[in-house]
Amino acid sequence: MENGGSRRATMAELQEVQITEEKPLLPGQTPETAKTHSVETPYGSVTFTVYGTPKPKRPAILTYHDVGLNYKSCFQPLFQFGDMQEIIQNFVRVHVDAPGMEEGAPVFPLGYQYPSLDQLADMIPCILQYLNFSTIIGVGVGAGAYILSRYALTHPDTVEGLVLINIDPNAKGWMDWAAHKLTGLTSSIPEMILGHLFSQEELSGNSELIQKYRNIITHAPNLENIELYWNSYNNRRDLNLERGGAVTLRCPVMLVVGDQAPHEDAVVECNSKLDPTQTSFLKMADSGGQPQLTQPGKLTEAFKYFLQGMGYMASSCMTRLSRSRTASLTSAASIDGNRSRSRTLSQGSESGTLPSGPPGHTMEVSC
């Protein structure tokens, strides 16, 4: 299948730009060098930015952003957070921009057929082939979480783990479509996307963060492109996940959602469809619709535990959550631990630590 006229997939057609990211530096820290690439796929060109160098016997961390954002506006607060530096020193990372979402992207011509979310997932092998990366740990938000999940279902041997924030694995039902159409009669595209990203409470509060992202989306020079990505998200197919069935995620998964966030119910439902011995469920209090923006410290600490459970960063020092939270564990398991466990980690006394180890439970964390 072809998009954008006569463009054909060829790995020879690529562009590479080297940039140095501007950000506040920690003491003793040197600026990260980023290389931005653009490569052709069967569904058009895709741009991605690589930080760091590949580490032997370690996967790349690959991120995919949500609608209305690009990799910087979606992930920069998380990956620039101080405690995250320990992680990014140990992994090369690849930040994918959905087509037309990268900074300075030209507006697609009228009538351009934007790729479906399934087709966006099918672009990822071209990225990994060009970079010669064999495996990844995916970190996705919203539409990006869906895309990475779809990719993991079709290429399970290349995905070692997934961090899925605000994932909705279901196609829109007819009631959802009716509500969406009615909303579209009275709301602009930016307003609908903001309602997808943030809770109504956040939007009503109109904090500095909300004002910043409302301005980013409302005045985006590529708003027509954003609308195309938004339409593809709303036309997504059901992932048809089934616990114990043929269609399921085979790798360790950490599901993340903010308490009272727009996608809380969808993430809870997704958790019920995944293997409980491979899935951790992190519900974050006071984080709103975008926990990677509002609570990067808590999410970083949880990500470290997730990586530890996969056998990476075993010597990492866990401090923030260990000092301030206790683990209240309720488990239902057989003596040999082969049955699934349910763990709830909640804020408690000043003493206590959070458990680490391989993903062998469904873990709900309120922090």
C-alpha positions as CSV (number, residue, x, y, z in Angstrom):
1,M,0.0,0.0,0.0
2,E,1.3,3.5,-0.8
3,N,0.6,6.9,0.6
4,G,1.8,10.3,-0.5
5,G,1.8,9.7,-4.3
6,S,4.6,7.7,-5.7
7,R,6.7,7.4,-2.6
8,R,8.1,3.9,-2.2
9,A,9.7,2.3,0.8
10,T,13.5,2.5,0.5
11,M,15.9,2.5,3.4
12,A,18.2,4.6,1.2
13,E,15.9,7.6,1.4
14,L,16.7,9.2,4.8
15,Q,17.9,12.4,6.3
16,E,20.0,12.8,9.4
17,V,20.4,15.9,11.5
18,Q,22.6,16.2,14.6
19,I,21.4,18.5,17.3
20,T,22.3,19.2,20.9
21,E,19.4,19.3,23.2
22,E,19.0,22.5,25.2
23,K,18.1,21.8,28.8
24,P,19.4,22.6,32.4
25,L,22.3,20.4,33.2
26,L,22.9,18.6,36.5
27,P,26.3,19.1,38.2
28,G,28.9,17.2,36.3
29,Q,26.5,16.3,33.5
30,T,27.3,16.9,29.8
31,P,24.8,17.8,27.1
32,E,23.2,14.9,25.3
33,T,23.8,14.7,21.6
34,A,20.7,13.7,19.6
35,K,20.6,12.5,16.1
36,T,17.3,12.9,14.2
37,H,16.6,10.6,11.3
38,S,13.8,10.4,8.7
39,V,13.2,7.1,6.9
40,E,10.7,6.0,4.3
41,T,8.3,3.2,5.0
42,P,5.5,1.6,3.0
43,Y,3.1,4.1,4.7
44,G,5.2,7.3,4.3
45,S,8.1,8.9,6.0
46,V,8.6,8.7,9.8
47,T,11.0,10.8,11.9
48,F,12.7,9.6,15.1
49,T,15.4,11.0,17.4
50,V,18.1,8.9,19.0
51,Y,19.9,9.7,22.2
52,G,22.9,7.8,23.5
53,T,24.7,4.8,22.0
54,P,23.6,1.2,22.0
55,K,24.6,-0.8,25.1
56,P,25.7,-4.4,24.7
57,K,22.9,-6.9,25.5
58,R,20.4,-4.2,26.3
59,P,17.3,-3.2,24.5
60,A,16.6,0.4,23.3
61,I,14.0,2.4,25.0
62,L,11.5,3.5,22.3
63,T,8.8,6.1,23.0
64,Y,5.7,7.0,21.1
65,H,3.7,10.1,22.0
66,D,0.0,10.8,22.2
67,V,-2.3,12.9,19.9
68,G,-1.7,16.7,20.0
69,L,1.9,16.2,21.2
70,N,5.3,15.3,19.8
71,Y,8.1,13.5,21.5
72,K,9.4,16.6,23.2
73,S,6.1,17.9,24.5
74,C,5.1,14.4,25.6
75,F,8.3,13.0,27.2
76,Q,10.8,15.8,27.8
77,P,9.8,16.5,31.5
78,L,10.1,12.8,32.2
79,F,13.4,12.1,30.5
80,Q,15.0,15.4,31.8
81,F,14.0,14.6,35.4
82,G,17.1,14.3,37.6
83,D,16.6,10.7,38.8
84,M,15.9,9.6,35.2
85,Q,19.5,10.3,34.3
86,E,20.6,7.0,35.9
87,I,18.3,5.1,33.5
88,I,19.1,7.0,30.3
89,Q,22.9,6.4,31.0
90,N,22.2,2.7,30.8
91,F,20.0,2.6,27.6
92,V,20.0,4.1,24.2
93,R,16.6,5.6,23.5
94,V,14.6,6.3,20.4
95,H,11.8,8.9,20.4
96,V,9.4,8.4,17.5
97,D,7.4,11.3,16.1
98,A,4.2,10.2,14.4
99,P,4.2,11.4,10.7
100,G,3.6,15.1,10.5
101,M,4.0,15.7,14.2
102,E,7.8,16.5,14.3
103,E,8.9,20.1,14.8
104,G,8.7,22.0,11.6
105,A,6.7,19.4,9.8
106,P,4.9,20.7,6.6
107,V,1.2,20.4,6.5
108,F,0.0,17.4,4.5
109,P,-1.8,18.2,1.2
110,L,-5.6,18.2,1.1
111,G,-6.8,14.6,0.7
112,Y,-3.7,13.0,2.1
113,Q,-4.5,9.6,3.5
114,Y,-3.0,9.5,7.0
115,P,-1.8,6.0,8.2
116,S,-4.1,4.0,10.5
117,L,-2.7,3.2,14.0
118,D,-2.0,-0.3,12.7
119,Q,0.0,1.1,9.9
120,L,1.9,3.4,12.2
121,A,2.8,0.3,14.2
122,D,4.0,-1.3,11.0
123,M,6.5,1.6,10.5
124,I,8.5,0.6,13.6
125,P,10.3,-2.4,12.0
126,C,11.7,0.1,9.4
127,I,13.1,2.2,12.3
128,L,14.7,-0.8,14.0
129,Q,16.1,-2.2,10.8
130,Y,17.7,1.2,10.0
131,L,19.2,1.4,13.5
132,N,20.1,-2.3,13.6
133,F,18.3,-2.6,17.0
134,S,17.0,-6.1,17.7
135,T,14.8,-5.4,20.8
136,I,13.1,-2.6,22.6
137,I,11.3,-1.5,25.8
138,G,8.4,0.6,24.6
139,V,7.1,3.6,26.5
140,G,3.8,5.0,25.0
141,V,1.1,7.4,26.0
142,G,-2.5,7.3,24.7
143,A,-2.4,6.7,21.0
144,G,1.3,5.9,21.3
145,A,0.5,3.2,23.9
146,Y,-1.9,1.6,21.5
147,I,0.6,1.7,18.6
148,L,3.3,0.0,20.7
149,S,0.8,-2.6,21.9
150,R,-0.2,-3.4,18.3
151,Y,3.5,-3.6,17.4
152,A,4.1,-6.0,20.3
153,L,1.3,-8.2,19.3
154,T,2.7,-8.6,15.8
155,H,6.4,-8.7,16.7
156,P,6.5,-10.2,20.2
157,D,10.1,-11.4,19.9
158,T,11.4,-7.9,19.6
159,V,9.6,-6.4,22.6
160,E,11.1,-7.0,26.1
161,G,8.7,-4.8,28.0
162,L,6.1,-2.1,27.7
163,V,5.1,0.9,29.8
164,L,1.7,1.9,28.7
165,I,0.2,5.2,29.9
166,N,-3.5,5.9,29.3
167,I,-4.0,3.0,27.0
168,D,-7.5,2.3,25.6
169,P,-7.3,-1.1,23.9
170,N,-10.9,-0.9,22.6
171,A,-12.4,0.4,19.4
172,K,-15.0,3.1,19.8
173,G,-18.5,1.8,20.3
174,W,-21.5,3.3,18.7
175,M,-22.3,5.3,21.8
176,D,-18.8,6.6,21.9
177,W,-19.1,7.6,18.3
178,A,-22.4,9.4,19.0
179,A,-20.9,11.3,21.9
180,H,-17.8,12.2,19.8
181,K,-20.0,13.5,16.9
182,L,-22.1,15.6,19.3
183,T,-19.0,17.0,21.0
184,G,-17.6,17.9,17.5
185,L,-20.6,20.0,16.8
186,T,-19.9,22.3,19.8
187,S,-16.2,21.9,20.4
188,S,-13.1,22.7,18.3
189,I,-10.5,20.0,17.5
190,P,-8.0,21.5,20.0
191,E,-10.7,21.4,22.7
192,M,-11.5,17.8,22.0
193,I,-7.9,16.8,22.1
194,L,-7.3,18.7,25.4
195,G,-10.3,16.7,26.8
196,H,-8.5,13.6,25.6
197,L,-5.3,14.5,27.3
198,F,-6.5,16.1,30.6
199,S,-9.3,15.6,33.0
200,Q,-12.2,18.1,33.2
201,E,-11.0,19.1,36.6
202,E,-7.6,20.0,35.3
203,L,-9.1,22.0,32.3
204,S,-11.4,23.9,34.7
205,G,-8.5,24.7,37.0
206,N,-6.6,26.1,34.1
207,S,-3.2,25.7,35.7
208,E,0.0,26.9,34.2
209,L,0.5,23.5,32.7
210,I,-2.9,23.5,31.1
211,Q,-2.4,27.0,29.7
212,K,0.9,25.9,28.2
213,Y,-0.5,22.8,26.4
214,R,-3.7,24.6,25.4
215,N,-1.5,27.2,23.7
216,I,0.8,24.5,22.1
217,I,-2.2,22.7,20.5
218,T,-4.4,25.7,19.7
219,H,-1.6,27.5,17.9
220,A,0.1,24.5,16.4
221,P,1.3,25.3,12.8
222,N,0.6,21.6,11.9
223,L,-2.9,21.5,13.4
224,E,-4.3,19.9,10.2
225,N,-1.8,17.1,10.6
226,I,-2.8,16.7,14.3
227,E,-6.4,16.3,13.3
228,L,-5.4,13.5,10.9
229,Y,-3.6,11.7,13.8
230,W,-6.7,12.3,16.0
231,N,-9.0,10.8,13.4
232,S,-6.8,7.7,13.1
233,Y,-6.9,7.3,16.8
234,N,-10.7,7.5,16.9
235,N,-10.9,4.9,14.1
236,R,-8.6,2.4,15.9
237,R,-9.5,-1.3,15.9
238,D,-10.1,-3.3,19.0
239,L,-6.8,-4.9,20.2
240,N,-9.0,-7.9,21.2
241,L,-6.8,-8.7,24.2
242,E,-7.9,-11.7,26.1
243,R,-6.4,-13.0,29.4
244,G,-5.2,-16.5,28.8
245,G,-6.2,-16.3,25.1
246,A,-4.2,-16.3,21.9
247,V,-4.1,-12.5,21.6
248,T,-2.3,-11.1,24.6
249,L,0.9,-9.2,25.4
250,R,3.7,-11.7,26.1
251,C,6.2,-9.3,27.7
252,P,6.2,-7.6,31.1
253,V,3.8,-4.7,31.1
254,M,3.4,-1.7,33.4
255,L,0.1,0.1,33.0
256,V,0.0,3.7,34.2
257,V,-3.0,6.0,34.7
258,G,-3.8,9.0,36.8
259,D,-6.5,8.8,39.4
260,Q,-9.7,10.3,37.9
261,A,-7.9,10.6,34.5
262,P,-10.0,10.5,31.3
263,H,-8.8,7.0,30.5
264,E,-8.9,5.5,34.0
265,D,-11.7,3.0,33.2
266,A,-10.1,1.9,29.9
267,V,-6.8,1.2,31.7
268,V,-8.5,-0.7,34.4
269,E,-10.3,-2.8,31.8
270,C,-7.0,-3.4,29.9
271,N,-5.5,-4.6,33.2
272,S,-8.2,-7.2,33.5
273,K,-7.4,-8.6,30.0
274,L,-3.6,-9.1,30.6
275,D,-1.7,-11.9,32.2
276,P,-1.5,-11.0,35.9
277,T,1.8,-12.6,36.3
278,Q,3.3,-10.2,33.8
279,T,1.4,-7.0,34.5
280,S,1.9,-4.2,37.0
281,F,-0.8,-1.6,37.4
282,L,0.2,1.9,38.6
283,K,-2.6,4.3,39.5
284,M,-1.1,7.6,40.4
285,A,-2.9,10.1,42.7
286,D,-2.7,13.8,42.0
287,S,-1.2,13.2,38.6
288,G,-4.2,14.1,36.3
289,G,-4.3,13.0,32.7
290,Q,-0.6,13.1,31.9
291,P,1.4,11.6,34.8
292,Q,4.7,11.8,32.8
293,L,4.3,15.6,32.9
294,T,2.9,16.1,36.4
295,Q,4.6,13.4,38.4
296,P,7.9,12.5,36.6
297,G,9.6,11.6,39.9
298,K,7.1,9.0,40.9
299,L,6.9,7.6,37.4
300,T,10.7,7.5,37.2
301,E,10.9,5.5,40.4
302,A,8.3,3.0,39.2
303,F,10.1,2.7,35.9
304,K,13.3,1.8,37.8
305,Y,11.5,-1.0,39.7
306,F,10.1,-2.2,36.4
307,L,13.5,-2.4,34.8
308,Q,14.9,-4.1,37.9
309,G,12.1,-6.7,37.6
310,M,13.3,-7.4,34.1
311,G,16.8,-8.0,35.3
312,Y,18.3,-4.6,34.5
313,M,19.8,-2.0,36.8
314,A,20.0,-4.5,39.7
315,S,22.3,-2.2,41.7
316,S,20.1,0.9,41.2
317,C,19.5,2.9,44.4
318,M,15.8,3.3,45.2
319,T,15.3,6.2,47.4
320,R,12.2,8.4,47.0
321,L,9.4,5.9,47.2
322,S,11.3,3.8,49.7
323,R,11.7,6.6,52.1
324,S,8.2,8.0,51.8
325,R,6.0,5.0,51.2
326,T,5.3,1.6,52.7
327,A,4.1,-1.5,50.9
328,S,0.7,-2.7,52.0
329,L,0.5,-6.1,50.4
330,T,-2.5,-8.3,50.0
331,S,-1.7,-11.5,48.1
332,A,-3.5,-14.6,47.1
333,A,-0.9,-17.1,45.9
334,S,0.1,-20.7,46.2
335,I,3.1,-21.6,48.4
336,D,5.3,-22.0,45.4
337,G,4.2,-18.6,44.0
338,N,3.1,-19.9,40.6
339,R,-0.4,-18.6,41.0
340,S,-1.2,-15.0,40.3
341,R,-0.8,-12.4,43.0
342,S,-2.6,-9.2,43.7
343,R,-0.6,-6.5,45.4
344,T,-1.8,-3.0,46.4
345,L,0.9,-0.5,47.2
346,S,-0.5,2.6,49.0
347,Q,0.9,5.6,50.8
348,G,1.4,4.8,54.5
349,S,3.9,5.2,57.3
350,E,7.3,6.7,56.9
351,S,9.0,3.3,57.3
352,G,8.9,0.5,54.9
353,T,10.1,-0.2,51.4
354,L,8.7,-1.2,48.1
355,P,9.3,-4.7,46.8
356,S,11.4,-5.3,43.8
357,G,11.8,-8.4,41.7
358,P,10.5,-10.0,38.6
359,P,7.0,-9.1,37.4
360,G,5.0,-11.8,38.9
361,H,1.9,-10.0,40.0
362,T,-0.8,-7.5,39.2
363,M,0.3,-4.5,41.2
364,E,-1.9,-1.5,41.9
365,V,0.0,1.5,43.2
366,S,-1.6,4.6,44.6
367,C,1.1,7.1,45.2
